[in-house]
Amino acid sequence: QVQLVESGGGLVQAGGSLTLSCAASGSIFGLNTMAWYRQPAGKQRELVAGIGRGGNTNYADSVRGRFTISRDNAKNTVYLQMNSLKPEDTAVYYCWSDIARTRAAYWGQGTQVTVSS
């Protein structure tokens, strides 16, 4: 089992910045892709950004150029630096990761990000 614990959410004004962190623990040997998803109230969960173990990244069009995903493999932690935040970025943000050898995938409990206009 892998546990993912997010932190860093909160309330921020439009145009502001937040950094989310997600630390993985447990059976993390072979920790592979790490990613951030978000789910606005009443809407479906969507991919925000992902990063492979080697550092390759991908972003949703809606956040490209404003958000930066990074990871520290030594700390088994993934980060999401969010700049120029907009009210439409308001959502619960979830950390996701998988294990290469088992293909098992795990979710964090989520952290609320609220952007006021």
Secondary structure, 3 states (H helix, E strand, C coil): CEEEEEECCEEEECCCCEEEEEEEEECCCCEEEEEEEEECCCCCCEEEEEECCCCCEEECCCCECCEEEEEECCCCEEEEEECCCCHHHCEEEEEEEEECCCCCEEECCCEEEEEEC
